[in-house]
Amino acid sequence: MERGVGRELAIFPDLRSVTGAAARYVANAARAAVRDRGRFVWVLAGGQTPRGLYALLATRYLHRFPWDRTEVFFGDERCVPPQSPESNYAMAREALLARVPVPARRVHRMRGELRPPSRAARAYARHIGPLADPGDVEHARFDLVLLGVGPDGHTASLFPGSSALRERRRSVVAVQRSGEPPWVPRLTLTLPALASSRAVVFLASGAEKAPAVARVFRSPAAGSDRIPASRVRSSGPTIWFVDRAAASELPAAARSDRTA
């Protein structure tokens, strides 16, 4: 792994290898959290990249994961009903949550069907509760946050140039204009909420993600609003699990000796 500018990089041959490594990391983090604090508080990502991770955790790790001590939140949601094929919750439920023994009361979905979206954002913020101060790993709200990155550099529903990137107090905001299809409003955790974590894990796969990954690792220490994924921080490590295709536009020095 490469350490630098608050980010770590692990490169794998393909998405299958990325998925396997990420599953091991999540399972180890879950067991450590339960051992140390009695529960594992996890933020799930939407999109297609984590689907394989969820499926692997629901099969290979079905009996090796502290599901009964796991609490699930979401990083973002489309403002659609929970049964919609465009719902992040629907994808996570199909691939993971309906297949593992997580108590229903410990799955906290964003209620994208509520109107207006600002109402849903306020409700989820109350559900999350207070955030720890930046860098306060002992009192971080989440044990692990899972994220993806879009070709434009967005993550969760934090899009380039969005006013949501300037939020300093609220943990959840409504995003009225999506930066990509489906063209519906979104709900998203903010940068302060993502930072109230003990670790952040990014997954990226495919050549279409290569420009965004390269821009993240070329960005200044504080990141850039033009590539929101570069702005994400954690109280602990921020780790990028990427395949060779997604790493293909990184400088040779960054790619050398980083393949796991």
C-alpha positions as CSV (number, residue, x, y, z in Angstrom):
1,M,0.0,0.0,0.0
2,E,1.1,3.6,-0.7
3,R,0.8,6.0,2.2
4,G,0.6,9.7,1.4
5,V,-1.7,12.7,1.6
6,G,-3.8,10.8,4.0
7,R,-4.6,8.1,1.4
8,E,-3.4,4.5,1.0
9,L,-3.5,2.6,-2.3
10,A,-3.7,-1.1,-2.9
11,I,-3.7,-2.3,-6.6
12,F,-5.1,-5.8,-7.6
13,P,-5.2,-7.6,-10.9
14,D,-9.0,-7.4,-11.4
15,L,-12.3,-6.7,-9.7
16,R,-12.5,-10.2,-8.3
17,S,-9.3,-9.7,-6.4
18,V,-10.4,-6.2,-5.3
19,T,-13.6,-7.7,-3.9
20,G,-11.8,-10.5,-2.1
21,A,-9.3,-8.2,-0.4
22,A,-12.0,-5.7,0.5
23,A,-14.2,-8.5,2.0
24,R,-11.3,-9.6,4.2
25,Y,-10.7,-6.0,5.3
26,V,-14.3,-5.4,6.2
27,A,-14.7,-8.7,8.0
28,N,-11.5,-8.1,10.1
29,A,-12.7,-4.5,10.9
30,A,-16.0,-5.9,12.0
31,R,-14.5,-8.5,14.3
32,A,-12.1,-5.9,15.8
33,A,-14.9,-3.4,16.4
34,V,-17.1,-6.0,18.2
35,R,-14.1,-7.1,20.2
36,D,-13.2,-3.5,21.2
37,R,-16.6,-1.8,21.4
38,G,-19.3,-4.4,21.2
39,R,-20.7,-3.5,17.8
40,F,-19.7,-2.8,14.2
41,V,-21.2,0.4,12.7
42,W,-20.9,0.3,8.9
43,V,-21.9,2.7,6.1
44,L,-22.8,1.0,2.9
45,A,-22.2,2.3,-0.6
46,G,-24.5,2.2,-3.6
47,G,-23.7,1.7,-7.3
48,Q,-22.6,-1.5,-9.0
49,T,-19.0,-1.9,-7.9
50,P,-19.8,-3.1,-4.3
51,R,-22.4,-5.6,-5.4
52,G,-19.8,-8.4,-5.6
53,L,-18.4,-7.5,-2.2
54,Y,-21.9,-7.7,-0.7
55,A,-22.5,-11.1,-2.4
56,L,-19.1,-12.4,-1.1
57,L,-19.8,-11.3,2.5
58,A,-23.3,-13.0,2.3
59,T,-21.7,-16.3,1.2
60,R,-18.1,-16.9,2.1
61,Y,-18.4,-14.8,5.3
62,L,-21.9,-15.7,6.2
63,H,-20.7,-17.6,9.3
64,R,-17.5,-15.6,9.9
65,F,-19.0,-12.2,10.4
66,P,-20.6,-10.7,13.6
67,W,-23.9,-10.0,11.8
68,D,-25.9,-9.9,15.0
69,R,-23.6,-7.1,16.3
70,T,-23.6,-5.1,13.0
71,E,-25.4,-1.8,12.6
72,V,-25.9,-0.6,9.0
73,F,-26.2,3.0,7.6
74,F,-26.1,4.3,4.1
75,G,-23.8,6.9,2.5
76,D,-26.4,8.2,0.1
77,E,-29.7,7.4,-1.5
78,R,-31.8,8.4,-4.5
79,C,-35.2,10.0,-3.7
80,V,-37.2,7.0,-4.9
81,P,-39.3,4.4,-3.0
82,P,-37.2,1.6,-1.3
83,Q,-38.5,-1.0,-3.7
84,S,-37.3,1.0,-6.8
85,P,-34.5,-0.6,-8.9
86,E,-32.8,2.8,-8.6
87,S,-32.7,2.6,-4.8
88,N,-29.3,2.0,-3.2
89,Y,-31.2,0.3,-0.3
90,A,-32.9,-2.1,-2.7
91,M,-29.6,-3.1,-4.2
92,A,-28.0,-3.6,-0.8
93,R,-31.0,-5.6,0.4
94,E,-31.0,-7.9,-2.6
95,A,-27.2,-8.5,-2.6
96,L,-26.6,-8.5,1.2
97,L,-29.1,-7.5,3.8
98,A,-31.8,-10.1,3.0
99,R,-29.2,-12.8,2.9
100,V,-27.5,-12.3,6.3
101,P,-28.8,-12.3,9.9
102,V,-28.5,-8.5,10.6
103,P,-31.4,-7.6,12.9
104,A,-33.9,-5.5,11.0
105,R,-33.9,-2.8,13.8
106,R,-30.2,-2.3,13.1
107,V,-30.6,-1.5,9.4
108,H,-31.1,2.3,9.0
109,R,-32.1,3.2,5.5
110,M,-32.4,6.7,4.2
111,R,-36.1,7.4,3.5
112,G,-35.8,8.6,0.0
113,E,-39.6,8.5,-0.5
114,L,-40.2,11.3,2.0
115,R,-41.0,14.8,0.6
116,P,-39.5,17.2,0.5
117,P,-36.0,15.7,0.4
118,S,-34.8,18.1,3.0
119,R,-37.3,16.5,5.5
120,A,-35.7,13.1,4.8
121,A,-32.2,14.6,5.3
122,R,-33.2,16.1,8.7
123,A,-34.7,12.8,9.8
124,Y,-31.6,10.8,8.9
125,A,-29.4,13.4,10.6
126,R,-31.4,12.9,13.8
127,H,-31.0,9.2,13.4
128,I,-27.3,9.4,13.1
129,G,-27.0,11.7,16.1
130,P,-24.0,13.9,17.0
131,L,-20.7,13.6,15.2
132,A,-17.3,13.4,16.8
133,D,-14.8,16.2,16.2
134,P,-12.5,15.7,13.2
135,G,-9.7,13.4,14.1
136,D,-11.4,12.0,17.2
137,V,-11.1,8.4,16.4
138,E,-12.2,7.3,19.9
139,H,-15.6,8.8,19.5
140,A,-16.0,8.4,15.7
141,R,-19.7,7.7,14.7
142,F,-18.9,5.0,12.2
143,D,-16.4,2.2,12.3
144,L,-16.1,1.9,8.5
145,V,-17.4,3.8,5.6
146,L,-17.5,2.1,2.2
147,L,-17.5,4.4,-0.9
148,G,-17.2,4.3,-4.6
149,V,-16.1,6.9,-7.1
150,G,-17.7,8.1,-10.3
151,P,-15.9,8.9,-13.6
152,D,-16.4,12.6,-12.7
153,G,-14.8,12.1,-9.2
154,H,-18.0,12.2,-7.2
155,T,-18.5,10.0,-4.2
156,A,-21.7,9.2,-2.3
157,S,-23.9,12.0,-3.8
158,L,-21.3,14.7,-3.4
159,F,-20.9,16.0,-7.0
160,P,-18.2,18.3,-8.4
161,G,-18.9,21.9,-7.4
162,S,-21.9,21.1,-5.2
163,S,-22.7,23.3,-2.3
164,A,-22.9,20.1,-0.2
165,L,-19.1,20.1,-0.3
166,R,-19.1,23.3,1.8
167,E,-21.3,21.9,4.5
168,R,-19.6,22.1,7.9
169,R,-22.3,21.3,10.5
170,R,-25.0,19.0,9.1
171,S,-24.3,15.3,8.7
172,V,-26.9,14.8,5.9
173,V,-28.1,17.1,3.2
174,A,-30.5,16.9,0.2
175,V,-28.9,17.3,-3.2
176,Q,-31.6,18.7,-5.5
177,R,-29.7,18.3,-8.8
178,S,-27.9,15.0,-9.5
179,G,-24.7,15.0,-11.4
180,E,-25.6,11.8,-13.2
181,P,-28.6,9.5,-14.0
182,P,-31.1,8.9,-12.6
183,W,-31.9,12.6,-12.6
184,V,-33.7,12.6,-9.2
185,P,-32.8,14.4,-6.0
186,R,-30.4,12.6,-3.6
187,L,-29.7,12.4,0.1
188,T,-26.0,12.2,1.1
189,L,-23.8,12.1,4.1
190,T,-21.6,15.2,4.2
191,L,-17.8,15.4,4.4
192,P,-18.0,15.9,8.2
193,A,-20.1,12.8,8.6
194,L,-17.8,10.7,6.4
195,A,-14.8,12.0,8.5
196,S,-16.4,10.8,11.7
197,S,-15.2,7.3,10.9
198,R,-12.4,5.0,12.0
199,A,-11.7,4.0,8.4
200,V,-12.9,4.8,4.9
201,V,-12.6,2.2,2.1
202,F,-13.0,3.2,-1.6
203,L,-13.6,0.6,-4.3
204,A,-12.7,1.4,-7.9
205,S,-12.7,-0.9,-10.9
206,G,-12.4,-0.4,-14.7
207,A,-10.6,1.9,-17.1
208,E,-13.5,4.4,-17.0
209,K,-12.5,5.1,-13.4
210,A,-8.8,5.6,-14.2
211,P,-8.9,9.4,-14.8
212,A,-10.8,10.0,-11.5
213,V,-8.4,7.8,-9.5
214,A,-5.4,9.5,-11.0
215,R,-6.9,13.0,-10.2
216,V,-7.5,11.9,-6.6
217,F,-3.9,10.9,-6.1
218,R,-2.6,14.0,-7.9
219,S,-4.8,16.4,-5.8
220,P,-3.4,18.6,-3.1
221,A,-3.5,17.6,0.5
222,A,-6.9,19.3,1.1
223,G,-8.4,17.9,-2.0
224,S,-10.4,19.7,-4.6
225,D,-14.1,20.5,-5.0
226,R,-13.7,19.5,-8.7
227,I,-13.0,15.9,-7.5
228,P,-15.1,15.4,-4.4
229,A,-13.6,11.9,-3.6
230,S,-10.3,13.7,-2.9
231,R,-12.0,15.7,-0.1
232,V,-12.9,12.6,1.9
233,R,-11.0,12.1,5.1
234,S,-11.3,9.7,8.1
235,S,-10.1,9.7,11.7
236,G,-8.1,6.6,10.6
237,P,-7.0,5.3,7.2
238,T,-8.5,6.2,3.9
239,I,-7.8,3.1,1.7
240,W,-8.3,2.8,-2.0
241,F,-8.8,-0.8,-3.3
242,V,-8.5,-0.6,-7.1
243,D,-7.8,-2.9,-10.0
244,R,-5.1,-2.5,-12.6
245,A,-7.4,-0.9,-15.1
246,A,-8.6,1.8,-12.6
247,A,-4.9,2.4,-11.7
248,S,-3.7,2.6,-15.3
249,E,-3.4,6.4,-15.4
250,L,-1.5,6.8,-12.1
251,P,2.1,7.7,-12.4
252,A,4.4,4.8,-12.8
253,A,6.0,5.5,-9.4
254,A,2.6,5.2,-7.7
255,R,1.8,2.0,-9.5
256,S,5.1,0.2,-8.9
257,D,5.2,-2.3,-6.0
258,R,1.6,-1.5,-5.0
259,T,0.0,-4.6,-6.4
260,A,-1.2,-7.0,-3.7
